[in-house]
Amino acid sequence: MSAPSPLQLDATDLRLLALLQDDASLSNQALADLAHLSPATCHRRLKRLRDEGVIEKQVAILSPHRVAEALGWGVSALVEVSLDVQTQEALDAFEAHVVADAQVQQCWRVSPGPDFVLVVQVPDMPAYQALAQRLFTAHHQVRNVRAFFAVKRGKFGTQIPLPPA
């Protein structure tokens, strides 16, 4: 069995990806116009980029500030977690444990330093305490937890820097 061929991205792919990272709500027609493609070619290229896993999914990014205004107070935290042991099995088990929780927005396995950095979003401090109990205190492999609570968001981006198309 031969290895899969390496992924190739040409200037047109990069242009499409840059446009989508800026506004994923564009219709295929609008995207094709901006990328100087026919709608059929645009659609075909987007399908290939999705099929090859370059485009994982398209989502709406909500403003935590506006949601908090509408629903009540919101708390964002970055949480460092270190485990007692760093075996592959222990790391995989903890990762599966935390990524299953809807309040965990991001989970990063990092090195050096802590084993994981999590980004969590909860309604308030009692909800954070419940999350900490559920994810950290009840998990016997957790050695250390340090939480940093966001007081202001200076920048939030989702775009991956791409070379010029």
Salt bridges, closest charged atoms under 4 A:
ASP10 OD1 - ARG45 NH1 2.98
ASP13 OD1 - ARG45 NH1 2.81
ASP13 OD2 - ARG48 NH2 2.50
ASP51 OD2 - LYS47 NZ 2.69
GLU52 OE1 - ARG48 NH1 3.19
GLU69 OE2 - HIS65 NE2 2.84
GLU69 OE1 - ARG66 NH1 2.56
GLU80 OE1 - ARG146 NE 3.13
ASP92 OD1 - ARG109 NH2 2.82
GLU95 OE1 - ARG109 NH2 2.71
ASP101 OD2 - ARG134 NE 2.68
